[in-house]
C-alpha cells in the first residue's frame, strides 16, 4: 500500500512533466482535481494536501516555512524527473517558500513556478488580519472572498470542522514574514491575478520580478480571488502555454 501523500486524479506512468499544485487557505486539493483533464495527456497533475484536511489528518501548520518543509518531504521522491510548481493564494506563498527550500538544499529546482492571487513579499505580513476574528465576522470575510458557498460555512457541523483549519491557514498567510535576505530564484516565474480580486491586487504583481532572474510577467484574468473556479480552462491553458514556452526556450 502506497504512503505517498500526493494525489493524482489521472496517474500518468512515465509522465513527461509533473505539475504540482498547492491549494489555498481553508481549502483542499478537491477544487483542482478537474485540471487533470485539461493538461496534455503525457503530463501528470499532482495535488499536494496540507495537514488538517480529511485526506491528510494532523495539526494544520501556521508557518509557511513549516508547511514548505512538509511539502519538501512529499516532493523528494519525485525530483528525478521534470516538474513544475503552481500555488494559489496560501499555496502561492508555500510554493515560493518551497522553491527557496529546494535551492537552499541544492535539490533539483522546478522548470517553472506559477504564483496566483498573492501580493509580492514587500506587502507582507498583511496589515489587516482575519484569522482572529469572531466566528460571525470571519464567516462574512470568507464569504466575501468567494470560493466557499455561504450555505457550507453556515452549516454548524461543517463550520466546526472547517473553522480551526481556516484560522490556522489564514494565520499562515496573513502573518507570513518573507526572508529579507533571499536572493532571486534562478527559476522562470509567472504571476496570475484576478482582475477584481479585493485581496491580491493586480497592479502590485509586477514587483514579483525582483524575486527571480527569469520573470515571465503577470497574467490578469477576469474574476475575483477565486477567478478560476467558474471555469479553470483559461488559467490551465495559460499554465500549459507558459510551460511549453519554457520547453521551447530550453531547446533553442
Secondary structure, DSSP 8 states (H G I E B T S, - for coil): ------B-TT--TT-SEEEEEE--TT--SGGGGGGGGGS-TTEEEEEE--TTBTTB-S-----HHHHHHHHHHHHGGGTTS-EEEEEETHHHHHHHHHHHHHHHTT----S-EEEES---GGG-S-SS--TTS-HHHHHHHHHHH-SS-HHHHTSHHHHHHHHHHHHHHHHHHHT----TT---EEEEEEEEEETT-SSS-GGGGGGGGGGEEEEEEEEEESSSTTTTSS-THHHHHHHHHHHHHHHHHHT-
